[in-house]
Amino acid sequence: MEVNVALEVKGMSCSHCEKAVKDTVTNLNGVNGVEVHVKNDEVKVDYNDDVVTLEEICDAIEEQGYDVVR
């Protein structure tokens, strides 16, 4: 099923952070779209929860060194 979620992500401060998070999440199977907004600590993700879980998305972001508010 298609899911749209907005995550609060702490630690992003620049365009490099934005690209790192966007590339990481985009490369996950089942993710259909990603928007990263550094100024308001937000990452919007459209994904298929039959393929990838929210937990896997959050873990991938945290592996890049950022904190997902859960």
Residue pairs with C-beta under 8 A, 6 or more apart in sequence:
1 48
1 49
1 50
2 32
2 46
2 47
2 48
3 46
3 47
3 48
3 49
3 54
4 44
4 45
4 46
5 44
5 45
5 47
5 54
6 42
6 43
6 44
7 42
7 43
7 44
7 45
7 57
7 58
7 61
7 68
7 69
8 41
8 42
8 68
8 69
9 21
9 41
9 42
9 43
9 61
9 66
9 67
9 68
9 69
10 41
10 66
10 67
10 68
10 69
11 17
11 65
11 66
11 67
12 18
12 21
12 36
12 38
12 41
12 66
13 38
14 38
15 38
17 38
17 66
18 36
18 38
20 64
21 34
21 36
21 43
21 61
21 64
21 66
22 34
22 36
24 60
24 61
24 63
24 64
25 31
25 34
25 43
25 45
25 57
25 60
25 61
26 34
28 47
28 52
28 56
28 57
28 60
29 51
29 52
30 47
30 48
30 49
30 50
30 51
30 52
31 45
31 46
31 47
31 52
31 57
32 46
32 47
32 48
33 44
33 45
33 46
34 43
34 44
34 45
34 46
35 42
35 43
35 44
36 42
36 43
36 44
37 43
37 44
43 61
45 57
47 54
47 57
58 68
58 70
61 68
62 68
